[in-house]
Amino acid sequence: MLNGDRLVSAPYKLNFRLDRESQVVCRRNLTRKEVALFQTAVAKDYYLQMYYDDLPIWQFIGVAQTNNVDTFKYYLFTKVHFDIFYSRDHVIEINMSSDSSNLADLTEVKVI
């Protein structure tokens, strides 16, 4: 908590040894204020950290791209993929990745 970390439950249901296809876990229209907050978080390279079977997973929440010195575009990752590796009845590794073809453009609101 001193680092600004807060543990909350994630909306993902990852059952042991059960392959799943893509599922929507949240749909939401963001307000201009929420978009601006996400822009700031993306610009500052915020990331999320989760745990699965006590193994940590890290993932950036988005990406900022620039075409020149003054122009930035901000994108939020909207789709994540989990790879879970097992050895018998134990999880030995978990990875989370984002697909760059599934981005939400957050550029419409200027960062304050």
C-alpha positions as a Markdown table, in Angstrom:
| # | Residue | x | y | z |
|---|---|---|---|---|
| 1 | Met | 0.0 | 0.0 | 0.0 |
| 2 | Leu | 2.9 | 2.4 | 0.6 |
| 3 | Asn | 3.9 | 2.0 | -3.0 |
| 4 | Gly | 0.4 | 2.9 | -4.2 |
| 5 | Asp | -0.5 | -0.8 | -4.7 |
| 6 | Arg | -4.0 | -2.1 | -4.0 |
| 7 | Leu | -5.1 | -5.7 | -4.3 |
| 8 | Val | -8.5 | -6.1 | -6.0 |
| 9 | Ser | -10.2 | -9.1 | -7.6 |
| 10 | Ala | -9.8 | -9.3 | -11.4 |
| 11 | Pro | -12.8 | -10.2 | -13.6 |
| 12 | Tyr | -10.9 | -13.1 | -15.2 |
| 13 | Lys | -11.8 | -16.7 | -14.5 |
| 14 | Leu | -8.9 | -19.0 | -15.2 |
| 15 | Asn | -9.8 | -22.5 | -14.3 |
| 16 | Phe | -7.0 | -25.1 | -13.8 |
| 17 | Arg | -6.3 | -27.0 | -17.1 |
| 18 | Leu | -9.3 | -25.7 | -19.0 |
| 19 | Asp | -8.7 | -24.1 | -22.4 |
| 20 | Arg | -11.1 | -21.3 | -23.3 |
| 21 | Glu | -11.8 | -19.1 | -26.3 |
| 22 | Ser | -11.9 | -15.4 | -26.1 |
| 23 | Gln | -14.6 | -14.0 | -23.7 |
| 24 | Val | -15.7 | -10.4 | -23.1 |
| 25 | Val | -15.4 | -9.5 | -19.4 |
| 26 | Cys | -16.2 | -5.8 | -19.6 |
| 27 | Arg | -17.7 | -3.3 | -21.9 |
| 28 | Arg | -17.7 | 0.3 | -20.9 |
| 29 | Asn | -17.9 | 3.8 | -22.4 |
| 30 | Leu | -15.4 | 6.0 | -20.7 |
| 31 | Thr | -16.0 | 9.6 | -19.7 |
| 32 | Arg | -13.7 | 12.4 | -20.9 |
| 33 | Lys | -12.2 | 12.5 | -17.4 |
| 34 | Glu | -11.6 | 8.7 | -17.4 |
| 35 | Val | -10.0 | 8.9 | -20.8 |
| 36 | Ala | -7.6 | 11.7 | -19.6 |
| 37 | Leu | -6.7 | 9.6 | -16.5 |
| 38 | Phe | -5.9 | 6.6 | -18.7 |
| 39 | Gln | -3.8 | 8.8 | -21.0 |
| 40 | Thr | -1.8 | 9.9 | -18.0 |
| 41 | Ala | -1.4 | 6.3 | -16.8 |
| 42 | Val | -0.3 | 5.2 | -20.3 |
| 43 | Ala | 2.1 | 8.1 | -20.6 |
| 44 | Lys | 3.7 | 7.2 | -17.2 |
| 45 | Asp | 4.0 | 3.5 | -18.2 |
| 46 | Tyr | 1.6 | 2.2 | -15.6 |
| 47 | Tyr | 1.2 | -1.5 | -15.5 |
| 48 | Leu | -0.9 | -4.0 | -13.7 |
| 49 | Gln | 0.2 | -6.9 | -11.6 |
| 50 | Met | -1.9 | -10.0 | -10.9 |
| 51 | Tyr | -1.3 | -13.3 | -9.3 |
| 52 | Tyr | -2.3 | -16.7 | -10.4 |
| 53 | Asp | -1.5 | -19.6 | -8.0 |
| 54 | Asp | 0.8 | -17.2 | -6.2 |
| 55 | Leu | 2.8 | -16.5 | -9.4 |
| 56 | Pro | 3.0 | -12.8 | -10.4 |
| 57 | Ile | 2.0 | -11.5 | -13.9 |
| 58 | Trp | 2.8 | -8.0 | -15.2 |
| 59 | Gln | 1.3 | -6.2 | -18.1 |
| 60 | Phe | 1.4 | -2.6 | -19.3 |
| 61 | Ile | -2.1 | -1.1 | -19.6 |
| 62 | Gly | -1.4 | 0.6 | -22.8 |
| 63 | Val | 1.2 | 2.2 | -25.1 |
| 64 | Ala | 2.0 | 5.8 | -26.2 |
| 65 | Gln | 3.4 | 6.4 | -29.7 |
| 66 | Thr | 4.8 | 9.5 | -31.2 |
| 67 | Asn | 5.2 | 10.6 | -34.8 |
| 68 | Asn | 7.3 | 13.6 | -33.9 |
| 69 | Val | 8.4 | 15.5 | -30.8 |
| 70 | Asp | 5.0 | 17.2 | -30.1 |
| 71 | Thr | 2.4 | 14.6 | -31.2 |
| 72 | Phe | 1.5 | 11.6 | -29.1 |
| 73 | Lys | -1.2 | 9.0 | -29.6 |
| 74 | Tyr | -2.3 | 7.0 | -26.5 |
| 75 | Tyr | -3.7 | 3.5 | -26.8 |
| 76 | Leu | -5.3 | 1.2 | -24.2 |
| 77 | Phe | -4.9 | -2.6 | -24.5 |
| 78 | Thr | -8.4 | -4.1 | -24.8 |
| 79 | Lys | -7.6 | -7.7 | -25.1 |
| 80 | Val | -5.2 | -9.9 | -23.1 |
| 81 | His | -4.1 | -13.5 | -23.6 |
| 82 | Phe | -3.0 | -15.9 | -20.8 |
| 83 | Asp | -0.6 | -18.8 | -21.3 |
| 84 | Ile | -0.5 | -21.1 | -18.3 |
| 85 | Phe | 2.1 | -23.9 | -18.1 |
| 86 | Tyr | 1.7 | -26.9 | -16.0 |
| 87 | Ser | 3.8 | -29.7 | -14.6 |
| 88 | Arg | 1.4 | -32.5 | -13.5 |
| 89 | Asp | -0.9 | -30.8 | -11.0 |
| 90 | His | 1.1 | -27.6 | -10.5 |
| 91 | Val | 1.2 | -24.3 | -12.3 |
| 92 | Ile | 4.9 | -23.6 | -13.1 |
| 93 | Glu | 4.6 | -20.4 | -15.2 |
| 94 | Ile | 2.0 | -18.0 | -16.4 |
| 95 | Asn | 2.3 | -15.2 | -19.1 |
| 96 | Met | 0.0 | -12.5 | -20.1 |
| 97 | Ser | 0.3 | -10.7 | -23.5 |
| 98 | Ser | -1.7 | -8.1 | -25.4 |
| 99 | Asp | -2.6 | -8.1 | -29.0 |
| 100 | Ser | -1.6 | -4.8 | -30.7 |
| 101 | Ser | -4.5 | -5.2 | -33.1 |
| 102 | Asn | -6.9 | -4.7 | -30.2 |
| 103 | Leu | -6.3 | -1.2 | -29.0 |
| 104 | Ala | -8.6 | 1.6 | -27.9 |
| 105 | Asp | -7.5 | 5.0 | -29.1 |
| 106 | Leu | -7.4 | 7.4 | -26.2 |
| 107 | Thr | -6.0 | 10.4 | -28.1 |
| 108 | Glu | -9.2 | 12.4 | -28.4 |
| 109 | Val | -8.7 | 14.1 | -25.0 |
| 110 | Lys | -5.7 | 16.1 | -24.2 |
| 111 | Val | -3.6 | 15.1 | -21.2 |
| 112 | Ile | -4.0 | 17.6 | -18.4 |
